[in-house]
Amino acid sequence: MRTSLRFALALLWLATGIHAYANPLPHTGDLHQHPAWLTLVHYQPDRFGDGYTSQADDDSFFLSKQGKTSPEAELDATLRAITQPGRGDDHARCRFPARDRWLRQQLDLPSKAANCPAYDEWAEELNTETVTLVFAASYLNSPSSMFGHTFLRLDPPREDEETNLILANTISYAADAAAHDSEILFAYKGIFGGYPGITSIQPYYEKIRLYSDIEHRDLWEYQLNLTQPEVDMMLAHTWEIRDRNFDYYFFDENCAYRLLALIDVARPGTNLLDEVSTHAIPSDTVRWVVDRGLVEEVYYRPSAATNVTHSINALPDEHQTLAAAIANGYVDADAPEVRVLGDEERARVLDTTYDYVRYQSEADGWPREHAAPLSHDLLRERSQIRGVAARKGPPEPAIRDDQGHATFRASISGGQLGDRNFSELTLRPAYHDVLDPPAGYRGGAQLQFLRLDARLYTDNDELQIEQLTGVEIRSLSPRNQFFSPLSWQVGFGARRTDTETDRVFTPYLEGGAGGSWQLASGTQAFAFATADLEIDDDLRRGYDAAPGADLGILHQSNQFSLLGGVKTRAWIVSSQHRQDEAYLEGNWHFGREFSLFAKFSREDHYDRYRSTWQLGLHAYF
C-alpha cells in the first residue's frame, strides 16, 4: 500500500512537471520597469533610494505580498495568476482586466476572452463610446471645492444631436469623508491625508444637481479624442481601482490627480502625471490635458446662478425692480404695472422672475407655499403672450478656466519702508489673488496658499522673511435686490509686526465679514468688519487682538486691476493703540504670463507716520 502511494505521488509530480514544461511562463526581462506597468499599478519613485512604492493603499489591489514596493514581484504574481486555469469573477483576469490585457499584448499570450460576468455586465451597462473630462469651477464656500473639481463623463454612442448625455455615468475620485465632519476638520484631514479616497461611478445628472444647481458652479466639458480601445482600457482600469482605497491628499493626490492617471493608462506615453510636482490644481490639470492634444471639443454648461444672473442683468433697472417685487410678493404677476408693458418687455420680466423663483426654491429653499402658486401665476401670464421667444442663455466666456494665468507665481520687486530700501522675492505655489489677471477666474475671489515674501534690506544687507502666508481667502460677492451674499475673508500665517521698538515675526490669524456692492462693470466697493489675533513672546502679554474695519474699492479688468482703501485696527490687549492705514495697489497685465505691479501705503502706528512703496514684476508659471 505504501509503495502504491509513493508511485501515485511520483506520477502526479511528473504530470505537473510535464505541464509546467509544456506551458512555461514567458521571460519578462525588464518589463516590470515599463512606464505603462508602473502607471497601471500606480508606482512612484521613492524620494530616497532607487525603489518604487505604489500609491494604492488597499491590500486587495496587489497579488503579491511585496506588491506595494516591488513592481517585479507584482508583475510576476499577476502573470502567474492570469495564466492559471479557471474562470469566473474571482479569477485574476476578471479582477484585473487592464493588467491582463496589457500583459497579453506585451508577451504575446493567448488572447481568448475571459469569462467575467460581473465585469462584462458592468461595462455593457456603462456603454461608453467617448469620454469627456468635466471641470466644475471653484466654489470658495467649501474647502473641498476651492480649486474646482474634475471628473470624467462616460458618453454612450450618440445616434443624433438629441442624445441626452445628462443620463450618462461619471467616474469621480473624492475623499470618503464622514457626513458629520465639519468643514475645518475636512480641510485638516484633506491636507494631511486623514481620508481614504474612493473612485466611484455616479449618474451625470446628480453631478449637475450638486455643482450647477446647488453650488452655483459653471461646468466645462472637454470631450477627449480617445479611441475605442483606449476607452475600453480606461474602463478596465477603473474596474480595478473602484472602491479601492488610495489615501486622499488635498494638494496632490486629489480628484484631478487620479483622473490624470486614468488617462495615462488609457493612452500610454501621455505622461500627464509627470507634470505634477508639489500640487495638482484641477484647472492646471485641465490645461495639461489640452496642451497634450487630447481634447476634441469643448462645451460650456452655465450654472443655474449664471443663467439667472444673465437674465436679470439683461433687464433695465426699473424692470429689475419690478421683477424683484413680483418675486417677493409685493406685486402680483397680473398687476397693472406689469400688464402695461409691451409684450416683449412683459415676457422678459415674467421669464426672469420665474427663473429666479425656481432658482431660489432649489438653491435657498424658498417655501413651497410661496414658490408654487407664484410660479403658476407667472406661467399663466407668460402663456398669454404669443410670438415672443425665450431669451437665449448666457454666452460662453471668452476665456475658459483652463486658459487663465498659471497658478504658480514668482515676483521680484524693490521698494522702501520708511527710510530703508529693500529688494523682495515672493513665491506663491497657488493660486490667485484679486489683482492677478482675472480672465478664467471668478471675479472678486482670492485664494492663496503657502506664499513666501523674503526681503533683503540694502542698508545693512539683512535678509528677513516679511510674511509667510499659510492660507488667505477672500470672497467678494456683490449684493443687489435679488441676492444678498455675505462677503468674507480669512487668513493665517506669520508676518512682521511692530512692537513700538522693533519689528518681530509673529504668527497671526485674521478674518472679516461684510458686504460688497457693484458700482460698474468690473468695479465693486466693499466694507468689512475685521478681527486680528497675533501671538508672540515679544508681545507684552504674549498675544494681542484687534477689532477693526476695512473699506475699499476693487476694479478688475484684463488690462489692469486696482485695489484701494483704508483699514483701521484697535489693538486692545497688549499695546492698546490704534493702527490706521491707507493703501493703493495696482497691477498692469501683459497677457497671462506677466504683470507689472505697484503698491503704496501710508500708516499711522504708535503715533508715527510711515510710508511704504514697492514696484515689481509678477511672472506666472
Disulfide bonds with the S-S distance in Angstrom:
Cys94-Cys116 1.97
